[in-house]
């Protein structure tokens, strides 16, 4: 029962952390991929800059990977492990 509890906690924590990071990555990836200008402030001077759309596409792909992490953690920690099958076959002595 202890291992199942740890698996549930690990799944919840990774879902929370990766979920928040993937939402952030998805929003920024979408904005960058569509070419939206980003305000940059330096010494009280505001300028608008654009980033290469390939950076946005990479962030969108990273979003998908971050969403798959909690799924993988949940699968590997909460799955039922196959029980060891005891063999009932008796050993046959070697022929002489």
N, C-alpha and C positions, 0 to 999 in steps of 0.2 A: 504494500500500500504506500510505503514511503517513496518508492521510485515513481509511482504514478503522480503523486503530489508534486514532486520536483519537476516532472515533465509538464504538468499543467502550469506551474509557475514560470518555467522557462519559456513556454509557448506564449503566455500572457505578456511577459516582459519583452520578448523579441517582437511580438505584434505591436506593442505600444511604441517601442523605440524605432523599429523599422517603419511602422505606419506613419509616425510623425515625420520622419526623415523623408519618406517617399512622397508624402503630400507636398512638402517643401520643395523637393526635387522636381516633382511634376509641374508645379506652378511656375517655377523659374525656367524649367526646360521648355514649357509651352511658350512663355513670354519671349525667351531668347530665340527659339526656333521660328517664331512668326516675325522676328525682326523688330520688336518693340524697343524703342530707345529707353535707356536706363539713366536716371539722373545720378550724376556723380558730383559730390560736393568736396571741393578742395579750397581751404582758406577762404571760406564764405563765398566762393564762386561756384555756381551751379552750372554744370555742362551736361549735355546729353551725349551718351555714347551707345553704340550698338556693338553687340558681340556676334561672332561668327555663328551662323545657324547650326553648324556641325556640333558646337558645344551644347546647344539645346537638344539636339538629337541624342547625344551621349547621355545627357541628364534624363531624358525620357526612357532610354534603355536601362539606366541605373534604377529608375523607378520600378520597372518591371522586376528587376532582380531583387530589389529590396522587399517587394511584395511577396516574392517566392520564399524568402528566408523563414518567416514564421510558419509557412505551410510545411516546409521541409523539417523544421524543428518539431512541429507538432506531429508529423508523420513518424519521425524516427524515435521520438520519446514516448508517444502514446500507443504505438502499435503493439499488438500482442505478439510476443516472441514465440516462435514454434517450440513446443515442448520436446524435450529429448525423448526419443523412442527407445525403449529398452528392447534389446533383441532377445527373443525367446528361442533362438536356434541354438541347439546344443553343439558343442564342439565335437567334431568327429576325429578320433585319433588317427594319426597317419598310418597308411598301409605299410606293412612290413614285408 
